[in-house]
Each structure stands twice: as C-alpha cells, then as structure tokens.
C-alpha cells in the first residue's frame, strides 16, 4: 500500500470515509506550514499506517503531525499575525 494517496485508498475501500476525512483534514491543517513533498510523504505514511493502527491510531498520528508543525500551539501564531497586521493589545496598567 505504499505510495497510495488517500483518494485511491478510499476508492479501494482500504481506508474508510472516517479515516480518509481525518487524514485529509490533518493535511489541510498542516499544508500552510509544509512543503508539497512533506505533505505527500505524510499522506503516504498515514494511509499506510491506517491499515495497521486503525482509527484511534491514525487519530494519534494526526495529532502528532499537528504538534510537529506547530509545537507551540495557536497563541504564538496569533501574536505573529497581530505583529504582521500592526495590531497591538493595550492593557491598562
């Protein structure tokens, strides 16, 4: 099953719709912080592992993928966006 993208795996019924959706949502989430090659490799890995670890295993792998591309979570990104927009948070002393 190596090298099989999500769409083909779903067509062949090797990956159910819930797993396919989970993998595709994860890939969409990490796409802005990954290269095309990284996304393709991650997709192949998740599809291959899906046959071995099932839904809960893929859920954990997807969570790990999200943490790897954004280990600090949402807050630092929000600060970066505010800085780029020239926005500041002013708190009373």
Helices and strands as residue ranges (DSSP letters): H 6-11, H 17-30, G 31-33, H 36-69, H 74-85
